Structures are given as structure tokens and as C-alpha cells.
Amino acid sequence: MNVKFTQITIQQGQGITQALKKYAQNRGFAFSGGSISKQEWAKTIKVLDQIQAERINANKDSIFGNNYEVQAGQKIEFSESEIKRLQDAMGLLPSNNTHTTNSNWKQPENGHGSDNSHVTNNTVKPNKTSKPTNKTTKPTNHTTTTVPTSKPVSTKQLVKSLHDDIYAKTKWGLPTTGKNIGKHISQINKNNVDEVCRQYKQQNGESLMVAVMSERGLPPEERTKYMKHISNARLAAAKSQGIYVDDLAKDFNKEIDYQMKKFGLANATFLNSFEKKLNDRIEAKYTRDTKITRPNGKIDKSFGQGNTGDCWLLSSIKAVAQTPKGRQLLNNCLRVDAAGNTYVTLKGANKTYKITPQELNGATNFSTGDGDVRAIEIAMDRYFKEKRGVHLRNDLNGNRAHVAFKLLTGKGGRNFFSDTYGRIPQAWFSDSQINNFNKPNHIAVVSKHNGKSLTFSSPANGKKVTLHTNHAYTVKGSDKNNVYIINPWDTSKTIAVPRKTFKEFFNNIDELDL
């Protein structure tokens, strides 16, 4: 089927909805109520969200980034059916001065429906001898002539093309470089560069710039040009987010010119170092703004409990994540798409939840630090609210670790203290029980129900440490003198507790072998 597309170009200072409104006005559409009502705007946003989700599920390019962010100059293509849905949501009606008798937003003289109403370079000057006409079904000399544009390439396709260029071989099986590498690198811009570089490295195990530099079949000046194009796109993307990169740009260009002139190639360590510095700055700004790191589909950073009583959940996440098997289980339950949405699968419930960047950043009552942990909290909170009181609760305030074990890993579901080790909860701990904490895939969360908190001197540094009642701690391991635990208030720190103190204070444990 020949699908027709309409292309809209984002102008300086426009958001996605402003661009849609301007495009409709330029095409002569009228609004059903004279203007777009709040209800119609809400419908439009809902339709945009639906189209965005459909594209992501189909592995197609998304419409916008975080917080509906679009960039000036960005070109967005909509299919005929998508345009129809947006038109209905906005309450648009064809008017008498519409450029086309078709109700969709496309120009018949351009098969792709490109929004080139702002283009001046290709404008044909009006013929002074021509007479105005009232006909609206045909373009006159007073309209702009546009150059048809090809459908923008998707990030997935561009990454594949670059891979094919770099890993190309001759008919004799010898390494070579694809003849279209220059064309494909020119398609990288500040709007897609971060995702292109991320996907390329994820799929090929090396950065795109290092891969280009290694193409020794290309002349040094050509490789220099390509590496600078990629770096400039990345720097421009960072700068558009308000990140200072002028020093990185100056250092990169100076060093690349020197290395390529002197050696004919750039040092891979230098290229990787440049990308790491840039990535660190991007991540640092994100963390400052949101108090969490950008989700990456892994539990690989420290975190701290927020203003929600979910120490049982955070301690469980930490307990699972610190073991090799548990870390793999959690990482398999997390996925982040190109638009920044995080998908959390609760294996024990067989349910997957989509967490948008807006929802993630707005959930400030949950944990700080690792953004993937906050995504799990949001998913778990949704699950409990949906079940209306499952496991005695309909929110995250207070529960048991074995509940989290079951939902996160599919294993558990009851207190394993009595089943696995022949013991009962709220009883004493033996040394053999404590030794089990060192088993490779053993997970455990301890707490003291009721009673008083306990303050003792740390055997590590002599500083005062307080253990709190009705609060969960992750067990990290033990040695002949101490048990090592982690408070979910700050998972970057480990607390050494003498064995005797541990036995005297804690009276509850949830544990199992994964």
C-alpha cells in the first residue's frame, strides 16, 4: 500500500502543538469553535501520546523527547491516518481558501506533503504579468515551489547503514568501507546523534567515532571530517540542553587536528575520554534537575529512600541487585526506549508498566539516585493500587521483603526464614545462619519489629551508629566478627555490626537462595 506522508518542520520557539496549529492555519483550515478549546488541546495531546506509544512499540522514530521536547529545524512525518486523528482532535474544518480539495494536510504538488511554507531559497518569484485567479484547486505562480524531500531515515536504519559501511567487505572478502558512509554520517544531527551513538555502541561494542577513526581505507582528512561532524552534533545536542561544552569542543578539535596530522589516526583512548566527559556532564545536569540518574535499564548506581515508607522494597531491590543472578533478573525486567520511557516488568505478577519521563521526574516522594529504582517504585505502587489492598496494603508504606522478592524475581511469596533454615521469625540467630549470608546468590533483608532503637560504636571507625526499629536493612555479608548491612537511606554505605549486636537487635528476616 502506498502510504502518503505529511511533514511538519518545527520552527524556532515552537512546541509540537504550536507547530500543528501553525501548519493547519497555513493550509487554510478553520477551527470548529473559532479557536482551539482547552478540551480540544487535551484531546490533541492524548492523540500525540497515543501515536508516540504506537511508534515506540513498532520500533519507529518517536515524535518528541522528554516533556514533549522538540528541536528547531526538526522534521516530523505523520501518516495520513495520524493526521486525520490529529485533525479530528483539534476540531479542524476545511475552509473556502484551503489549498487543496482533500481534507488532509498535504499539498498535491509535493507527494510527501512537506511543510515548506517557510522555505525561501527555492521560491519562484511571482510573474508580474500573470493575473490573480480565484481557483483554489490548482497552484498558481503566487505559490512557492518546493523540492520534494525523501522520508527521513529512522535511527534504527541509520545505525544499521553505518554498521554496514564500516564492516563492509569486497567481493573477495577483504575489509573495505561502504561508498555511502559520507551520506549516512551527514544524516546524523543534534536531534538523533545521542541515540545513534548509544545504539551503535550497544550493538557493536565500540563507539561510532572510534569505528570511523579505524577505517584506514579512508583518507585521514575524510576521517577527521566525519569525526568532527559526529562530535559537533553531540556538542550541539548538549548545548541545546544548557550544558557548557565550549572547552570540550576547543580541546577536541585541537587534539584531533594534531593527532591526525602527525599520526594519520586519532587515539581511541582520547576519543573515549572525550565521550565520557561529555556523557558525565549530560548525566550530571539530568541528576541535578531530577535528583535521579537517567534510567538505563540496569540497577547499577546507589540510591536513597525518599519520603515514602518503602524501606522494605528498597532493601529488597538492593539485596537482589548485589548478587550476580539477582542483578541479571532485575536487568531483564527493565527496558528504556529511545523516547526515555522506562518499562518495568514485575515478574511475579506477570505485568509490565510504562513509566514516562514526566512521571519519573515528578515522583519526588520516591527514592533519589538510580532512576531505574524509582521506576520500579512507581510500577510497584501502581500494582498495589490496582489490586486495592493486595498483601495487606494498597500503597508502598510498610510491607515485608518477601512480598518484594516474589514480585521482582518470581520467587518467594512467604517468609523463607522458617522454610529454608528450619527456624521461626522473631527468634535468635545462630552463627551458621549468619555464615549463610555469604552464599553467592543468597538474598536477605532484616528488621526489628517493635522495641527500642540501638546505638553502638562502629567496629570500623568507632563512630556512633544507630539501628532503628521497624526499619528494613539489606544484608550484604558477614565475617567471623561482624555482619555487614546496608541502610536504604543511603545504599552507597555499608554498616559493620558486631555479630553479638546483630543477634541481640534484629528479630525478623526474609531470605532465600535465588
Buried (B, 14 or more C-beta within 10 A) or exposed (E): EEEBBBBBBBBEEBBBBEBBBBBBEEBBBBBEEEEBBEEBBEBBBEBBBEBBBEBBEEEBBBBBBBEBBBBEEBBBBBEBEBBBBBBEBBBBEBEEEBBBEEBBBBBEBBEBBBBBBEBEEEEEEEEEEEEEEEEBEEBEBEBBEBEEBEEBBBBBEBBBBBBEBBEBEEEEEEEBBBEBBBEBBEBBBBBBBBBBBBBBBEEBEBBBBBBBBBBEEBEBEBBBBBBBBBBBBBBBBBBEBEBEBEEBBEEBBEBBEEBBEEEEBBBBEBBBEBBEBBBEBBBEBBBEEBBBBBBBBBBEBBBBBBEBBBBBBBBBBBBBBBBEBBBEBBBEBBBBBBBBBBBBBBBBBEBEBBBBBEBBBEBEEBBBBBBBBBBBBBBBBBBBBEEEEBBEBBBBEBBBBBBBBBBBBBBBBBBBBEEEBEBEEEEEBEEEBBEBBEBEBBBBBBBBEEEEEBEBEBEEEEEEBEBBBBBBBBBBBBEEEBBBBBBBBEBEEEBBBBBEBBBBBBBBBBBBBB
